[in-house]
Amino acid sequence: MVGLHILESSSPSFTYQALGPLIDAATDDVYCYSRLPARQLLRHIPSNKASMWWISDHESPQSISPHTTEFITHIGQHASEATELMVVEGLDWLVARSNETEVLSMLQELDKLTRSWEFDLIFPVDALSFSTQFWARLTSIAPKMEGENPSDGEQELSIGEFPMVDEVSDRLPEPEAPTEKMLVHLVNLPRVGFTHTLLAKRMLQWKRMGFDLSALEPALIISDVSKSHAIYETVESDIICAIDCIRLMEANRDKLSATEREMFNFRLMGINNVREAAHELETLLSSR
């Protein structure tokens, strides 16, 4: 099954439960590009089975920025005749960061690459995070994997439904740090099909994680759905950054005092100058 493939999945637990047999059976190189930091990804994949990369805006030797050009370059540099399998999460994030056209162009380039080197590249995705038109074009380039639909422990969702955060957390392995238990990246809500009802559900999910959503509340009362969605996207971008920062902070607990961790956590959960806090955190960690 050489080429690109889609695995419908709504959580990392299901993704790596479904792909576990393929990863375990691989005799050549396996690469995993995940939105989970390595420490969390290691709960799903043994370190001796795959090379792992963290999809994040944070610069580190094992991270990759969520941009289409970065992925084409990075995968092109690592693909070889010894490559057997690649797993790439976060396709919805790439669409949000660029646009559907750029992502489709990237997929065509990657499809050529997989066929040149004869390996499989699997994208775990939630269909609800994409527009109907993009989903149709996506599955024409990367066919859905057969027999890998969520079942038993995974609930299939109808359009407009999204898993509540505690339902997602229940499916994740027990974390080491309290913040990691609650903070999970949620699928992007596209402009197509966006409603105030969906926004209210998403706000409830984020509130249950502990985020202060004062900046998002005006979006609930604005009648113009496009303007409401624009506010949502701004806040979502800050929350994505905040979650990545808190994960980075937890991964470097020994470099920060309890007071510093509390201060950064307060600013990040309050969505208070998140980009500035992220820069300060990275600067502080790099100096120690």
Helices and strands as residue ranges (DSSP letters): E 3-8, H 12-25, E 29-34, H 38-41, E 51-55, E 63-64, H 68-78, E 83-88, H 91-97, H 100-117, E 120-125, G 127-129, H 132-141, H 165-171, H 178-182, H 196-209, G 217-220, H 225-251, G 253-255, H 258-269, H 274-286
